């Protein structure tokens, strides 16, 4: 019998298993334990959550392997970790550590301003951020097996994630109205391979799982993104920067499962611990906006 | 509603708390059944069988408890409601589970170990000898899959891996409960879905009124 590993089916398949779930940023094994207990379907292991990266400034890099190993040893759910855009050596290191998914992330300082990682070369699957359909399909062409919106990480402000999700879904809706003759020129406008554009039109959605990320701070934010078409939700600073992380984690997990049920949403939103304080987008100078990183 | 054979079209539920329930629903449609997403006790009462999909077993187990679905599901399983667990679902159905930190359904006499092939980079695709399903090889996708370490009396092994995995079981059935450690819903092959639909059809065609009534009364 032929047994094949690292196929696209296997890489994209893990993301399919995460659907309807919440992936939580954690900075210690204790956080990871709290997240798993609350029903996170995966955790993102990193040294600082995005709001702290934003506050501290400087170059943000891959986390120390000892931190990632500590989290892998603590929880039985899949563990993700971030590498800088284009930093394929950081990616090799994470693959060697046994990380289950790599996030090539604009939250860290980019290592390459021209090229993203050639993700086909890796056995471990990658998730990448996007602001629109063209960016999503370029990342998939490079081998990404999962997509997420970029949003604006570390702000607790959902507005950018909404913008990015609506851009993707709106473009797919327009695409489905197009004939073959329009498709090629639309692919050129998107800057995406025509075969992936065609596949997207046929299936009426991105060819891989698409999560929301960047600014989710409350159960209502999470449910909003699900109603806009997200397959699941990443929560970065929103859980462990809230007053009561265990309760906030539990509430967001329930909101993602029951995103269409207003009674459940009212219930889990009641007397919630204080959410992270959040930043108005216009208060962030253009050069400090993380979503602008990558192309 | 009936199909061309005069049987009622069965409502096959898919537990939709977390995981790849939409993929199962699509496979069921391709195989000619009516899928029904199940998130509440009320929805659970309208199904002729239930698929517990792939996903994260710790997450699904927690949500089963949080929404008071665990006890009713155990009761329905004991009374013969057809249940099929894939991967995480198979874990939740096993009587003995190695490395799960919370209670599950524990309905099928077998022992499974979570994530026992390794981490994601060890996930794989294989083609299985079709056994009782007939036809060509069955494509099977194993993602951070559990391994069935032992099965109890009366459990039928339907499918096995090849020699390089010592022909270990990957699809097993015990009366009205089916478990696969791989994901038929990630392939175009609907043979196992059709098998489960038949199990649901049999149950729907041969209702045991006293039991059904007792169950509904209990759930209501």
Interface residues (C-beta under 8 A of the other chain):
Chain A: X1 X2 X3 X4 X5 X6 X7 X9 X10 X13 X14 X16 X17 X18 X19 X20 X21 X36 X38 X39 X40 X41 X42 X76 X77 X78 X95 X98 X99 X100 X101 X123 X124 X125 X250 X253 X254 X256 X257 X258 X261
Chain B: X16 X17 X18 X19 X20 X21 X22 X23 X39 X54 X55 X56 X58 X59 X62 X63 X66 X87 X88 X99 X100 X101 X114 X115 X119 X120 X121 X122 X123 X124 X125 X126 X127 X128 X141 X142 X143 X144 X161 X162 X163 X164 X183 X186
